[in-house]
Amino acid sequence: MREAYICEPVRTPVGRFGGSFRELIPAHLGATVVRGLLERTSIPPDAVDDVLFAQCYPSMDAPALGRVVALDAGLPIEVGGLQIDRRCGSGLQAIIYALMQVESGASDEADLKPDYDASIESLACSAFSRSQRSIGVQQLPQPLPCGCDRWDLWRPKAIWVAGCGAKQAGARAGEGHVTSWSGRTTMKDAWKRFRSIALSVAVSLATALTPSPSAAQSCEVKIGAVGPLSGGASGLGLSAAEGTKFAAAVVNAEGGLPIGGKRCLVRVVDFDAKYTPAGGAAAANYLASENVRITMGPVGSPETTGFRPAAKRIGIVNFSSSYMRDVITPEFPLTFHALQAPVTWAPLLTKAARDQFKFDTVLIVAPNDQGGTDAGKQFVQVYAAAGVKPLEEYYQRGTTNFAPLAARIMNINPQAIEISTVPPGDGVILVKQLMEAGYTGVIGALGGVGLKSIVEGAGGVENLKNVYWLEVSPVDHPGIVKLRADYKAIMGKDAPDNPLFAVFALATEVALKAVANAGTDADAEKIADALRSLTPESRYMGKAGWRGKSLYGINQELTFPPGIGMIVNGERKTVKTVEIPTE
């Protein structure tokens, strides 16, 4: 008889009873898992033998769930499907069936994903099998290495059984040895372990049917990520969200966040606020429905305008990266600032830029809404204080053709342009059409757009001559270099280039420390008090502090240092770190 093996699992997000997944039928969730698994492993769909799904509470939406999932996932019509129901033992039974199919030779391989910890209606127990090559799924939101990262390392005739629910339930019941599973585990060994935790699995399933707030609080910490995840400003929001997810992944990889003597997994709940006030208000209401009381973001000024009043009413601590003039204020005591505004660091950076490039006039380009005009007016004051004559040009947010604006800029003929408050997507088009119009002056971006949009718009860094830009995190600092390396190691992909990635990774570190100190993720006031009382610190950038009293009337602005980058006569210089004083 052949041996079968267990490797890593994958799953859909875990929903609560009556939560955001309540409108989804199990077949949709199952198909999402199967499609994701095929994409991760590059297994051809026609290599699948059979699809086994265990479901405790089937419905007429998808009778013969395994068959429906297979078809919805795009598997060939020749692939069979099976539904299994043995109540709380259904997922375990699916594993046993797959084991028998593989070891008896009925199937070459099987692949199962019992998700014991979701609600029953949301694919609480599921499994599926396939032939040809073994594939993997993950127990936690982060991949767990099992030594099977290439097809040529995977042994044929292997079963890829996801025991994530069983392992988690076993760990909760005190079966600590279960959590040490790594590499390949034979089904004979696994069966012995599964038998020892079967009762724990049943208890876990029964608890999942009637979750309580106190039980959820003891094992899971939620943190939001709000920003534009689509549209022209999505480069900001997606990068910020990745920073939050990375910080959560680091904590989870260390066993979770300590809360009340237990280790809790951190789950990120993101929302596309679409860079609008309405989107910001909608984000606050959505997070409230998900019982999220602390969030990274909103990212931009329009979202912050809509988010803060709702967050104050509901009770949600939030870290904004907006440059609006009253981004933090005593009126909104739950709002913190993830970075400093131009008025804080711009005097230092504008002086350095002027000393290097010797310009006497600068044209400040910004959207014509509150976020754009607030930041634009700040830059007018900053450049004027540095001895540079500031000019202003505002455009309608949502513009997709900047050729008329480029023509106006060429007529004005400034020695430098400042595009800090232009969203990244807009910045790409603006720089492209400006250079097509023949602009050869200095380009400055002492704000969120960063270098990437400028380079993309120019068609490559080699096409740029004189540029200066703010790095809201100093990318050449050893700590930030390590942060990006750790992101790739843990998340399995390159870190986003947008500087807000590091800003929110650091801010999330601080926020999670405050949650741990407060002993809860459900009480915004306690979390805010914990934030104010701690000294901000990052494993990557060391200790920072708080400031903002002199500018905003409230000390709730982080002082992790920014940097200034320059391209001088076509040569890119090392980004310099700019230390920011605390108050």
N, C-alpha and C positions, 0 to 999 in steps of 0.2 A: 504494500500500500504506500502511495506517495505521501510525502509530508507537505503540509500547507504552512504558509507564513503570514504573520501580521506585520503591516507597516503603518505609515501615518494616515490620519483621517482628515476629511473636509466637511464642512457643514454650512447651512444657511445661518444668518443671524438668529439669535434666540429671541422669540417674542414672548410676552407675558399674556396671561389669560385676558381676553377682551381687548388686547392691545392693537398695535399698528398693523399686525398681520391678520386681523380678524376677517378681512374681506378676501383673503387668499385661500384657495383650496389647496389641500396637500399636494395634488398633482403638480401645481405650479412650482411649489417649493422643491419637490423632488426633481422636476425637470431642470431647475436651476442648478441643483447639485450635480446632476449627471453631465450637463453641458459644461459646467465649470471644471469638472474632473477631466473630461475629454480634452479641454483646452490646456489644462495644466500639464497633462502627460503626453499629449499628441497621439493618443491611442486612436487608430482609425475606427469609426463607428461600426464598420462591418466586421470588426474583430470581436464584437460582443456576442456571447453565447446566449445569455439569459439575464433578466432583470428581476431580482427578488426584492420586494418591498414589504416590510412589516408595518402594519398600521392597526392600532387598537380600536379606533372608532371610524370605520369606513363609511362612506356615504355614496349616494347615487350620482354625485358629481363625477366620480371616477371609480366605478366598479372595476375590479381587477387592476388595482393601482399600479402594479409593476408594468403592466402592458400599456396603460395610459401614459405613464411617465416616460417609457421608452419612446413612444410615438411623439409626445410633446417635446422631447429632448432632441428629436431629429434622427434617432436611430433607425436603421432600415426596418421595413415592415416584417422582414423575416425573423427579426429578433423577438423572442418570446418574453413574457412577463408573468409574474406570479405575485399574489397577495397573501400574506400570512397573518393570522391573528391567534395569539395565545395569551391575550390580555397583557399583563405586565411583563411576561416573559417573551413577548413577540420578537423583540430585537435579538435576544439571545437565540431564539429558535431559528431566526433567519441566518445567523452565524453558523449554527449547527447544520442547517440544510446546505449552505454553501460549502462547508467543510466536507460533508458527505459527497457532494457533487464533484469536488476537486479530488479528494483522496480515492474515490471509487472510479474516477475516470469519466464520469458522466459529463463533466465540464473540464476543460483544460485548466482554467483558473476561475476564481470568483472574486468579486470586489463588493464589499458591504459597507454600509454607512449607517449603523444604528445611532440615532440622535436622541438619546434617552432624556435629554434635559429640556427639549422643547415641549410646548403644549401638545396634547394628543391630537387636536385638530390640525396642528401645524407640523405634521410629520414627526411625531414624538419618537416613533420607532420605525426606522427605515433601513433597508439594505438592498444592495443590488450586486449582481455578479457579471463577470465577463470572462472571455477566454483570451488567449495570446499573452499579453504582457501584464504584469502587475502594476497597479496604479495606487496612488496615495491620497489620503484626505487628512485634514488636520484636526487635532483635538481642541486647540485654542485658536484665537484670532491670528496667532503667528504660526508659521510653519515649524514643525518639530523635526529636526534632522533624524533620518533613520539609516543613512548610509546607502540609500537607493536613489541616487540623483541622476543616473544615466541608464538608458535601456540596457547597455551592455553589462551593467552591474546587476541587473535584475534577473533572478533565476526563473526560467520558464517553469510552468506547472506550479505557480505560487499563488496563494490567496492573499489578497490585501484586505484584511478585516479591520474595520474601524471600531475599536473598543472604547471610544472616547467617553460615552455616557457611563459605561461600566467603570472605567478608571476613575472618573470624577466622583461617582457615587461611592466607590470603594474608598477613595481618599477621605471623603466626608465621614465615612463610617469608621475611620481609624485604620483602614487597610493601607498604611503608608507605603508598603512595598509595591503596590500597584502603580504608583506614580513614577516609579523608577524604570518603567519599561523603556527600552531604547533598542535601536537596531531591529533585527528580525527576531521574532518569537515564534516558535513552532506552535501549531494548533494543539498539540498534546499538552504542552506547558500552559498554553492559554486556557485550555478547557479546565485544567485544575484551578487556575486562578479565577476563572469565571464562576466556577461552582462555589468558591469561597465567598464571592461577593454577590451572588444572585439575590440574596435577601436584601442587600443594600440597594441594588438596582430597583427592586420592587418598591422599596420605601421611597427612593428618589422619584420614581414615577408617580406614586400616589401623592407625594408632596407637590409635584409639578402641576397636578390637576387643580389644586387649591392653594396657589401661592399667596403669601401674605407679605405686606410691606416690610415687616421686621425680618422675615427670612431672606428677602431679596437684599436688604441692607447689609446682612451679615456676610454675603458671598459675592456681591457685585457692586462696583462703584461706577456711576455713570458720569460722563463729562461730555458736554456738547462741543460741536465745531460748526460755527455759523459763518457763512461767507458766500460770495458768488461762485457757485460750482459750475455755472454755464454762462455763456455770453462773453463779451469782450473783456470783462474783468476776472474771468475764471482763473487766470494765472495766479492771481492773488489768493483767491479763496481755496483753490485746490492745494496750493503750496502750504498755506496756513493749516489746512485740515491734515495734511501729511505730517506736519510737525507735531500736531496733537496726537495723531495715531502712533507716531514713532515713540513719543514719550510714554504713552500707555503701553506700547509693546515692550519697552525696556522694563517697566515695572512688572508686567505680567511674566516676562521671562525670568524675573527674580523671585517669582512665587506669588506675586500680587501685592496690593497695598495693605499695610497693617491698619486694621480698623477694629478697635475693641477686642484685641487679643486674637483676631483671626486675620487671615490673608485673603483679600478680596480681589477678584479679577476686575480690571478697569475696562469698561466698554465705552467706545466713542459713538455718540449719536450725532450725525451731521445733518445739516439742512441747507438747501440752496436758497439763500436770501436774495439772489438775483440783483444785488447792488441797488436796491430800491428801498424807500421807507416802508412801503407795504410789505415787502419781503422780510424786512427786519421785524415788523410787528408779527407777521405770520410765524417767523422763526421762534419768537418768544412763546407764542401760544402752543406751537408744536412741542417744544421742549417741555412745557408744563404738562402736556398730555402724556409725555414719556417719563414724567417724574425726574427731570433733569434740573438741578438747581445750581449748576456752575458750568460755564461754557467758555471756550476760547472763541473770540470774535464777539460781535460782528467785526468784519474786516474794514469796510469802508464807511465813509461819513453818511451817505444816504441810508444805509442799513442801520447804523448806530442811531440816527435820528428816530427811526421807527421802533427800534428794539428797546431803547432805554425806558421809556414810559411803561411799556408792557412788562418789562423785566422788573421794574420797581414795584409795580402792582402785584405781580405774581410772586416775586422773591427769587431772582436768578442772579447770581454773581456772574459778571461778564468782563472779559478782557478785550478791549477794542484796540485796533491799530490805526484808528482814524486820526487825521490831522485837523479836524474841526476845532475851532478855537475854544469851545467849552466841552471837549471830549470827556473830561472828568470834572465833576463839580459837586459840592456838598448837596445839591439838589438830588443827585443820583448816587447815593453812597455805596451802592453795590457795583458800580462801574469802576474798573481799573484800567490802566493804560499799559499795554504790552511793550511799548517803546516810547521814545521821547518825540515831541513835536519839533518841527523846524526851528521854532523860536529858541529852543534849548541848544541844539547842536549846530544849527545853521551858521551862527556867527563864526564859529571855529572853522567850519568847512568852506564857507564863502571866502574868507580871508585867504585860506590855503589855495583855493581855486584862482582867485584874482592874482595872488602873488606868482602863481605858475604861468597863467595864460595872459596876463596883462590886458584884460578887457575892461572897458569903461561903460559899456551899455549892455543890458540884458533884457530880452523879451520873455516875459513869463506867460506861458501858454497853459490854460486850464479850462475844464468844463464850466459851464455857466450856472451850475446849481450851487446850493449852499456849501457842499463839501469842496467844490472847486474854487469858489470865490473866497471862502474862509482861508484856505491854504494859500491861495494866490496873494491875498492881502498880507498874510504873514511874510511871504517871500519878498514882497515889495519893501516892507520895513527892513528886513534883514539885509537885502542887497544895498538899500540906501545907506544903512548904517556902515556898510563895508566900503562906501565911497563909489558905488556903482549906480549909474542912472537906470532905474527900473522902468520898463514899458510893459503894458498888459494887453493880452489878446485872449478872449474867451470864445468858446465854441459850444454848440448844442451837444449835450451828452447823447450818445447814440449815433453820432455822425460816422459814416463809413467812407466818405470821400473827402479827403483833406486837401485836395488839389487847390481849391479856392483859398483855403487858409495858408497853404504853402506860398501861393502867389502873393498874398498880403505880407507875409513875413519877408519875402524877397524884396518887396517894395520898401518895407521899413528898414531893412538891411542892418539888423543888430549885430554886434560883435559876438554875442552869445545868446543862446536860447535856453530857457529853463522849463523842463517838462515833467517835473516831479509829480504833479497831481493828475497827469494823464494816465488812465488805466492802461495796463500792458498791451491789450489788443489794439487799442487806439494808438499807442505809442509806436507800434510796428508800422502801421499804415502812415502815420504822420512823418516819421523819419524817412521812410521809403520815398514818399512823394516830395518831401522837402529836398532830399538829395537829388531826386530826378529834376527838380526845379533849379538845381545848381547851387544849393547852399554849401558853403565851405567854412562857415564859422565854427565856433566852439559849441558843443552840445553839453548841457548840464542836466543832471537828474538827481537833485538832492532830496529824493523822496522814493515812493514805493515802486516806481516803474522799473528801476534797476537797470543793469547793463544789458541783460538778455534781449529785451525788446529793441534796444538801440542797435545791437549787433544784428538781430534778425532783420530789422528794417533796412539796415545798410547793406545787407547781403553778405555779411562776414566782417569780422573784426579787422581784416586787412584793408577794408574800405574806409575805416575811420582814422582820423588824424588827431584831433584834440577833443577829448571827452573827459568829463569828471562826473562822478556819481557817488551817491550815498550807498554804502553797504550797511543796512540796518543791523546786520551782524558782520563783523570783520572776517571775511571768508578766508583770509590767509593766516588768521590766528590759529595756533596749534589746537586749541580747544574746539574750534569750529571744524577744522580739518578732521579731527577725531570723530566729532559728531556725525559728519557726513559718511565717514568710513563705517561707523557703527550702524548707521541707517542701512547701508548697502548689505552689511553682513546679516542684519536681523530681518530686514524687509525683502531682501533678494532683488533689489533694483537700485539704480542710481538715485541719489537724493535730488529733489527739485532744485533748479537753479535760482528760482525766485527767493530773494532774501527773507521773505516772511516765513519761510519754512523754519529757519533756525530761530527766529523771533518767537514763534509759537511753540517750538519744541522746548525752549528755555522757560517760557511763561507757564507751560503745562507742568514742567517739573515743580515750579514754585506752587502752582495751584494744587497739585496732588499732595504735596507736603502739607499744605494748609488743611486739606480734607482729612489727612491722617491725624493731624494735630487736633482738629475739631472733633474727630471721632464719628463723623457723619458726612454723607454727601447729600443729605435731604434737608438741611437747615441752612439757608443762605446767610442768615445773620451770623451764625456761629462760624461759618467758613470765612466770611468777610472779616470778622474779628481775628480769626487765626491768621489770616493774611497780613493784617496790619501789625500784628505782634511778632511776626517772624522776620528774620533777616533773609532776604532772598538769596538763594544759593543754587548753583548748577554744578553738576559733576563735570561739566565741560568748561565753564567760564568762571568757576569759583564764586566768591561772594560778590553781591551787588548791594543795592539799597533801594530806598524809596525817595521820591521827590515829587514836586508839584504844588507844594503849599504856596509858594510865591506867585506862581502863574495861575493856578486854578483854585486855590483856597483849600486844597485837600492833598495830602501826601499819599497818592495811590498810583504813582507812575514808576515803573521799573527802571533801573539805571544800568542794565547790562550795556556794555559799550557798543557804539556803532563804529563804522570805519569809512574812510574815503578812498575811492579808487580813481586812478587816472590813466588815460592813454595820452602820451605826450609825443607828438610828431610820429604817430603810428606805433609807438612802443608802449606796451602795457606795463605799468609799474605795480609793485607789490602794494596791496591794500594796507593802509595804515590804521591802526586802532586808535580811536578817540575816546579817552576816558571821560565819563560824565559824573559830576559831583552829586552827592546825595544832599538832602535837606533835613 
